[in-house]
Amino acid sequence: MSDDIDDWGIATRAVRAGVHRTNEGEHSEAIFPTSSFAFANAAEAAARFAGTTPGNIYSRFTNPTIRSFEERLAALEGGAKCVAFASGMSAILSTCLAVLKAGDHIVSSKAVFGTTTILFQNYLAKFGVETTFVPLTDYAAWEQAIRPNTRLLFLETPSNPLTEIADIARLAALARAHQTLLAVDNAFCTPALQRPLALGADLVIHSATKYLDGQGRCIGGAVVGNDELVGQAVYGVLRTCGPSMSPFNAWVFLKGLETLSLRMHAHSANALALAQWLERQPRIKRVHYPGLASHPQHSLAKQQQSGFGGIVTFEVNGGQSAAWRVIDATRVFSITANLGDTKSTITHPATTTHGRLTPEQRAQAGIGDGLIRLSIGLEDVADLQADLARGLG
Ligand SMILES: *Cc1c(COP(=O)(O)O)cnc(C)c1O
């Protein structure tokens, strides 16, 4: 990596970090679809395997295209090291394998990605790692849940789907005071809007599938942090267990990072305009968007994030049938659970992403039957408004 990188602004890093031009002189980064790498002689092979000389061995753990993506994302998050993974879930699992052992304890926000909850509750529990779930913004509950064997605090902010905002610096101070690690899943904001490491988090986790790709093409994940945690411990899990990103996907994400900041600010501007319009519609009970003055953590969001993101959630009067009517009347929005795409998407959480919860659990999580989640893309806001107005009229 260039020596200048620490002096570069975020926009320059997004375009220029992680560039290692080959002697072909290619201007756009090359893709290296190779499983292994050849050595000049037996001594070079031995030195690579011994780790005494740097260089590639096998694409399960190093590949030039993946390294370019890792260096660029590390530069954007302001972390020393990044390790890429086959998916966001394998990034979360590998982080847990790296920093936890049997008998350890996690305190996690209740409002995390549904599959993350299942990973903690059903799978890590089998190996003797217990998790306590707490409300994202109840700081007393976080502190009370911490035990002597607590090793990891885990959260997403903004939360899905209600866009609640947690104070990362406050939770980082709590983690430090109790000698635990703080991991933040930064999939919703990305480093373009929020940089958890600068606020004191130890680990940043990504589902690259969402905004890092930004066009809904590839599944991938990543972990960013310091050399000891990520460069050694998390990398060791990747090398041994093998949930590796493909070089092609790494190239797609690498190119996605070049436009990340532009896209995130455009998503945010569209989402704010739509949220403000939704708030004026008579059939709507409530709009959840951190950019609205009515949002309970609006001032924290303003201070912690440089934009409010692309996710808008709202509740219609009339429960599930009214919500489904709005969804089924759309022609522009895609009815899909994915998010972070240039194409706007519309989801009914109660019957899809949160459908496996009991009605009581859903009520506790604030997921009403009339709730609709939007991931606002890059279309014209007027077209998105007209699309929703049809079902709201
Ligand atoms: C999608 C998502 C994940 C899981 O990522 P995959 O790439 O689908 O494995 C984790 N966390 C959040 C916040 C997500 O939105």
PDBQT file of the ligand as one rigid body, heavy atoms in Angstrom, charges set to zero:
ROOT
HETATM    1  C1  LIG A 401     -27.466  -9.305   5.414  1.00  0.00    +0.000 C 
HETATM    2  C2  LIG A 401     -26.899  -9.013   6.722  1.00  0.00    +0.000 A 
HETATM    3  C3  LIG A 401     -26.037  -9.926   7.366  1.00  0.00    +0.000 A 
HETATM    4  C4  LIG A 401     -25.687 -11.271   6.761  1.00  0.00    +0.000 C 
HETATM    5  O1  LIG A 401     -24.920 -11.112   5.609  1.00  0.00    +0.000 OA
HETATM    6  P1  LIG A 401     -24.913 -12.177   4.412  1.00  0.00    +0.000 P 
HETATM    7  O2  LIG A 401     -23.975 -11.558   3.438  1.00  0.00    +0.000 OA
HETATM    8  O3  LIG A 401     -26.317 -12.324   3.916  1.00  0.00    +0.000 OA
HETATM    9  O4  LIG A 401     -24.386 -13.463   4.988  1.00  0.00    +0.000 OA
HETATM   10  C5  LIG A 401     -25.523  -9.573   8.579  1.00  0.00    +0.000 A 
HETATM   11  N1  LIG A 401     -25.826  -8.386   9.173  1.00  0.00    +0.000 NA
HETATM   12  C6  LIG A 401     -26.648  -7.499   8.583  1.00  0.00    +0.000 A 
HETATM   13  C7  LIG A 401     -26.930  -6.201   9.268  1.00  0.00    +0.000 C 
HETATM   14  C8  LIG A 401     -27.205  -7.770   7.347  1.00  0.00    +0.000 A 
HETATM   15  O5  LIG A 401     -28.045  -6.889   6.786  1.00  0.00    +0.000 OA
ENDROOT
TORSDOF 0
